[in-house]
Amino acid sequence: MKGLKVRTRESLYLAGVTFLVIVALPLAAVLALVGRLGVIAAFAAALVVGVVLYAVSPRFREWMRLQGEPVVTYNGMSLDNAVALSPAHAWARIDGDEATVGADDLMLRVLGPVDSVDLPAEGRRVEQGEPLFRLRHGGRDVEVLSPVSGTVVHSHWGLLHEPARMNTAPFVDGWAVRLAGDEVRGQRRGLLRGGDARTWFRGEVDRLFGELMPADALPTLPDGGVVVDELHRAIDDATWKRLRVAFFAAGHAG
């Protein structure tokens, strides 16, 4: 009986090895080859489609160009391609159910170098469109409205000692608040992103310069471009109050 069991185990072992050598290994090799060919075919098809789109679509060429430019500049003002914008010039970098929030470059140029920042307490609940933090320069201040609803999970307390980070690196070290909440991801759809954000931002820059006419009142370069670093100096108090409502207040047309 014992010998029979041993022979049975040996037979099953030999059958398994035979199946592995004759069937399983060749099948695996074929599947690997087919899979590799499928990947190669898919890559080739994507390459062909990309070449055709690049040849016939100016919009696709612009999109391709911008992939290598994390930050785009228009008339001296910058916009990070990875952020979403609210109509009141706050930006949000959304990752899952969290959003990192700051003020965009247009707001910072109009206000001038930030002297101080009022940040919210961690744990505070804020709704989309409500004041989230406040920026000051000299005797002027502006409330930055929250682009999404959520709970404050972190405020950038380093800005209390170095508020100038907001101007020098608004999309990197110049963030102000991190929010978290179930609404964050869904409300992203209501913000301006990608090409829509770039088009809108350029329009806002043009609208700003239109509001500040006559042009000879603006600091300019020899080629006629505006010196945006000094833009706030060309804005008197009455104009500042008008711009604060026209660009950064709740419910403005944008």
C-alpha positions as a printed Julia matrix, in Angstrom:
254×3 Matrix{Float64}:
   0.0     0.0     0.0
   2.79    2.33    0.92
   4.54    1.63   -2.37
   1.37    2.38   -4.24
   1.11    5.8    -2.58
   4.71    6.6    -3.44
   4.2     5.59   -7.07
   1.01    7.69   -7.19
   2.83   10.75   -5.87
   5.66   10.22   -8.36
   3.13    9.86  -11.2
   1.38   13.1   -10.19
   4.75   14.87   -9.92
   5.82   13.68  -13.37
   2.42   14.65  -14.81
   2.77   18.12  -13.29
   6.28   18.6   -14.64
   5.16   17.35  -18.07
   2.24   19.78  -18.1
   4.52   22.64  -17.06
   7.08   21.92  -19.77
   4.73   21.01  -22.62
   1.76   23.32  -21.98
   2.18   25.99  -19.3
   5.61   27.4   -20.22
   4.92   27.67  -23.97
   1.52   29.21  -23.23
   3.09   31.76  -20.91
   5.7    32.59  -23.57
   3.0    33.08  -26.2
   0.96   35.31  -23.89
   4.04   37.36  -23.04
   4.84   37.77  -26.73
   1.26   38.71  -27.57
   1.17   41.12  -24.65
   4.44   42.71  -25.75
   3.18   42.99  -29.3
  -0.02   44.54  -27.99
   1.93   47.14  -26.03
   4.1    47.89  -29.06
   1.02   48.2   -31.28
  -0.73   50.49  -28.81
   2.39   52.66  -28.52
   2.71   52.89  -32.3
  -0.96   53.81  -32.67
  -0.67   56.51  -29.99
   2.43   57.88  -31.71
   0.65   58.08  -35.07
  -2.38   59.78  -33.53
  -0.12   62.24  -31.71
   1.78   63.14  -34.89
  -1.46   63.68  -36.8
  -2.95   65.85  -34.03
   0.24   67.88  -33.78
   0.15   68.48  -37.54
  -3.5    69.51  -37.84
  -4.48   70.97  -34.43
  -3.03   74.27  -33.15
  -4.76   73.67  -29.83
  -3.01   70.31  -29.43
   0.35   71.92  -30.27
  -0.3    74.54  -27.59
  -1.21   71.82  -25.1
   1.99   69.92  -25.91
   4.09   73.05  -25.5
   2.58   73.78  -22.12
   3.36   70.31  -20.78
   6.98   71.37  -20.54
   6.07   74.67  -18.87
   4.77   74.18  -15.32
   4.33   77.96  -15.03
   3.17   80.22  -17.86
   3.65   83.99  -17.95
   1.45   86.64  -19.54
   2.42   90.32  -19.5
   4.74   89.66  -16.58
   2.2    87.76  -14.44
   2.52   84.04  -13.76
   0.11   81.13  -13.51
   0.9    77.58  -12.45
  -0.55   75.09  -14.94
  -1.29   72.61  -12.13
  -3.68   74.8   -10.12
  -7.36   75.62  -10.46
  -8.59   79.21  -10.16
 -11.65   80.78   -8.57
 -13.25   83.91  -10.09
 -11.99   85.87   -7.07
  -8.33   85.07   -7.84
  -7.65   82.36   -5.29
  -5.91   79.22   -6.52
  -6.3    75.64   -5.34
  -4.05   72.65   -5.91
  -6.36   69.7    -5.3
  -5.15   66.25   -4.28
  -7.98   63.86   -3.47
 -10.06   65.34   -0.67
  -7.5    68.04    0.2
  -6.83   71.43   -1.38
  -3.81   73.69   -0.92
  -4.94   77.31   -1.35
  -3.19   80.6    -2.11
  -3.61   83.97   -3.82
  -2.85   84.26   -7.53
  -0.17   86.51   -9.02
  -2.6    89.18  -10.23
  -3.93   89.76   -6.72
  -0.41   89.93   -5.31
   0.81   92.36   -7.97
  -2.14   94.69   -7.43
  -1.79   94.63   -3.64
   2.01   94.89   -3.63
   4.59   93.09   -1.44
   2.71   91.37    1.37
   3.56   92.82    4.8
   1.42   90.5     6.91
  -1.01   87.59    6.65
  -3.99   86.72    8.85
  -4.45   82.93    8.78
  -7.39   80.85   10.02
  -7.22   78.55   13.01
  -6.82   74.88   12.25
 -10.11   73.03   12.61
 -12.19   75.95   11.35
 -14.92   75.13    8.83
 -15.2    77.4     5.77
 -17.65   77.39    2.89
 -16.82   78.07   -0.75
 -16.77   81.84   -1.35
 -16.29   82.78    2.32
 -13.23   84.72    3.53
 -10.37   82.29    4.24
  -7.34   84.51    4.96
  -6.35   88.18    4.71
  -3.33   89.86    3.1
  -1.98   93.32    3.95
   0.38   95.79    2.33
   0.8    99.17    3.99
  -2.67  100.51    4.69
  -4.36   98.19    2.19
  -5.78   94.73    2.77
  -7.73   92.12    0.86
  -9.69   89.07    1.94
  -8.96   85.94   -0.06
 -12.16   83.95   -0.58
 -12.04   80.18   -0.27
 -12.26   78.44   -3.66
 -13.75   75.29   -2.06
 -15.56   74.26    1.11
 -13.71   72.34    3.78
 -12.04   72.26    7.17
  -8.7    73.95    7.77
  -6.18   71.17    8.43
  -3.06   73.33    8.22
  -2.2    77.02    7.98
   1.21   78.1     6.67
   2.45   79.72    9.84
   5.83   80.42    8.28
   4.17   83.27    6.39
   3.75   85.15    9.67
   7.53   85.6     9.78
   8.19   85.66    6.03
   5.08   87.01    4.27
   7.2    87.91    1.22
   7.15   84.21    0.25
   3.71   84.86   -1.19
   5.18   87.25   -3.75
   8.43   85.45   -4.52
   6.95   81.94   -4.89
   3.14   82.18   -4.83
   2.55   78.62   -6.09
   5.32   76.9    -4.11
   6.27   78.42   -0.77
   3.52   81.05   -0.9
   0.55   78.79   -0.22
  -1.53   79.85    2.78
  -4.01   77.17    3.86
  -4.76   73.47    3.39
  -8.41   72.41    3.46
  -9.92   68.96    3.64
 -13.45   67.68    3.13
 -15.75   65.52    1.05
 -16.78   68.52   -1.07
 -13.28   69.39   -2.26
 -13.03   66.98   -5.17
 -16.55   67.67   -6.43
 -16.17   71.45   -6.27
 -13.05   71.27   -8.39
 -15.36   70.99  -11.4
 -16.67   74.48  -10.68
 -13.2    76.05  -10.84
 -11.2    77.14  -13.87
  -8.54   74.65  -14.94
  -6.11   74.0   -17.77
  -6.74   75.95  -20.94
  -9.85   77.59  -19.47
  -7.81   78.92  -16.54
  -5.08   80.27  -18.83
  -7.56   81.98  -21.15
  -9.49   83.52  -18.25
  -6.3    84.66  -16.48
  -5.04   86.42  -19.61
  -8.4    88.11  -19.95
  -8.22   89.28  -16.34
  -4.74   90.72  -16.86
  -6.02   92.61  -19.92
  -9.06   93.78  -17.97
  -6.82   95.02  -15.16
  -4.66   97.07  -17.51
  -7.84   98.43  -19.09
  -9.03   99.54  -15.65
  -5.71  101.28  -15.04
  -5.68  103.35  -18.22
  -4.42  105.85  -19.26
  -1.38  103.77  -20.15
   1.06  106.59  -19.41
   0.12  106.26  -15.74
   1.64  102.76  -15.62
   5.35  102.0   -15.03
   6.67  100.75  -18.38
   9.74   99.14  -19.9
  11.57  100.57  -22.93
   9.66   98.13  -25.17
   6.34   99.34  -23.81
   5.69   96.44  -21.44
   4.35   97.12  -17.97
   6.68   96.79  -14.97
   4.37   94.59  -12.92
   6.69   94.55   -9.86
   5.91   98.24   -9.43
   2.27   98.03  -10.5
   0.88   98.68   -7.03
   2.66  102.05   -6.93
   0.56  103.27   -9.85
  -2.7   102.47   -8.02
  -4.1   105.25   -5.81
  -6.41  104.55   -2.88
  -9.63  105.21   -4.8
  -8.55  102.9    -7.63
  -7.49  100.24   -5.13
 -10.95  100.2    -3.53
 -12.54   99.89   -6.97
 -10.22   97.08   -8.05
 -10.71   95.18   -4.79
 -14.44   94.97   -5.49
 -14.13   94.45   -9.26
 -11.63   91.59   -9.04
 -11.48   90.05   -5.58
 -14.93   90.38   -3.96
 -17.66   87.75   -3.74
 -20.06   87.73   -6.64
 -18.08   89.91   -9.03
 -18.55   89.23  -12.73
 -14.92   88.21  -13.37
